[in-house]
């Protein structure tokens, strides 16, 4: 932190100092207006503190509500002009303190209030001084329009200050937008760099796998039908993975396109996923109750990814074990993926929960308002249960 205040803290501190200064100013004004009131006006001693208070205390509303402060000050000035007689030789209708407070409030209104209110305050204050001067025997012509001109200059100056502040705020906002644009451009450049790296590393090697799998039957003599089918399955799976990688690379290279805008698999694509896993050698059976094509896109994407991850976990952690998938579409989507006890456990493999796959599946289920549980079965197998709503409209995070 280094002892530095944030912008909001600095503003709060400045307001506190301004309020303290306003209170001090009000105390000084009342200390001047009360003892000197009898020099300018004929007032009873009992009424002097009230008249002086109306002259000095509206300054306390300078920051909080200058329009209200002006209304109190101008109204009391008019009442004093009409009800309190001046001392002989005094041509100013009310005290100097009252004039200073009224001018400060007019300036604050010009700086902060809407323009139509500023116009009303300017016109009303000018008429107030005209009325007050006429009441004391003076006139616009005799005073040389000095007071209205002074009020006009004060209002114009306040408007200029307001426009300077507004222009400064607009400039700061423009600078913030420029910084955001720079940050966005930096993110896009980083995404493009990641896309290049993925293309150079992953996509290249996946393309080589596809080429080798497709050309193996022509390069190697004496392959059996099972071996040919195995190479075909490897090529199919590698092409599917390569297509998904290319889709993600397109998103990374795009300017501002979000990942969810890229083509994504749906529930209707699940049969192809299951068939591909079966061709890859997974002893897999599945049943589907209901119409997968009617599943909403977001729920279908979550379902597809959960099944995909479950099959990958079963192949990795329970090689050779039979896997059964059941999908039911009724009032909600129910999924069960279970595998039998693994035929052989590889060294270093503990359980499907050892990685982050289950946590990722639970996150996907929760993102569409569903729930997912996973754990070992009593017979030594492993099972994943998921329940997903069919009326979800919120996109996956």
Order of alpha helices (4+ residues) and beta strands (2+ residues): alpha-alpha-alpha-alpha-alpha-alpha-alpha-alpha-alpha-alpha-beta-alpha-beta-beta-alpha-beta-beta
